[in-house]
């Protein structure tokens, strides 16, 4: 985990669930002192321990893509703008830039 992400996640999940450290620790199967050390950032939980503690608080640890998918029409407009900007750049060109055909994906 990068930086102090785990302590913030654990503390926020526990508070949002309305649980004490002792109750969350009991539900997650860890000691209260271990949970306290994780929340304070003095020790970093494994990904499995973090997921188990968050699940005990009623949350799920997961990964999502950082970028969103572009629809084909928006991607085409962006490509068109980029190519137009490239055409406007000064410099020697060997012919014009061509727009590739847009292939629509079935979803």
N, C-alpha and C positions, 0 to 999 in steps of 0.2 A: 504494500500500500504506500502511496505517496504521502509524505508529510504526516499530518495528524488527522487523517480522514476517519480512521476507525474510532478513535475516542469520540469524535463529534457524532458519528452515526449511532454509536451505542448510547450515548447520553440522550440524544434527541429521540431515539426510538423508545427508550425507557420512559422518558417524561411524557411522550405522546400516548404511550400505553397506560400511563397513570400507575406505574409500578415502582416500588422501592427497589434498591439494589438487591436487598435480601430476597425479595419475591422473584425478581427476574433471574437471579442466580439459581434459585431453587428450581424454577421452571426449565432453565437451560442445562441444569446438571453440572454447574460449576460452583465453586465457593464464592461467597460474597467478596472476600479479599481479592480473589483473582479478577472478578468483574470490576472491582474498584481500581485495580492496577491497570486494566485495559482502558477504562473510562478516563483515567488520569493521564494516559499516554506513557506511563513508565514502562509498559511492556506492550508489544504488538501482538494481537491475536492472530492465529493462523486463519486462512480463509474459511476453513471448515468450522472453526470455533466462532468466528464472526457470523457466519450464516446461521449456525445453531442458536446463538444468543438472539439474533434479530428475529428468527422464527419464533422463539419463545415469547418475544414481545409482540408478535403478530405481524411481522414484516418479512419480506423476502428480499434476499440479496441477489441481484442479477446484473447482467451486462446488456447494454444497448449500444447500437452503433452511434458514434459521435456525429456522423453526418446523416442528413435526411436524404431520402431518395428524391430525385428530381423527376417530374413528369417529362415525357418526351418532348412536348411542345415547349416547355420552359427551357429544357436543355438545348433544343434547337435554336431558340432565340438568343441564348447566351453564346452559343457557338457562333452564330451569325455576327453578334456584336464583336466578339474577339477577332474574327476574321476581318471585319471591317476596320477595326483598329490596326490590325497588322498591315492591311493594305495602305493605311494612311501614314505609316512610319516612313521616314525618309530612308533612302538607301537604294542600292541597285537590286532590281528584281529580275528574275528570269521567268517572265510570264506572270500571269495573275494567279491568285489563290483560288482554288475551286472549293465550292461547298460540297461536302460528301453527301450522298443520299441519306435521308433520314429513314432508318428502319424502325418500324414500330414493333415493340415487343407485346406479345399477348400476355395478359395477366389473368 
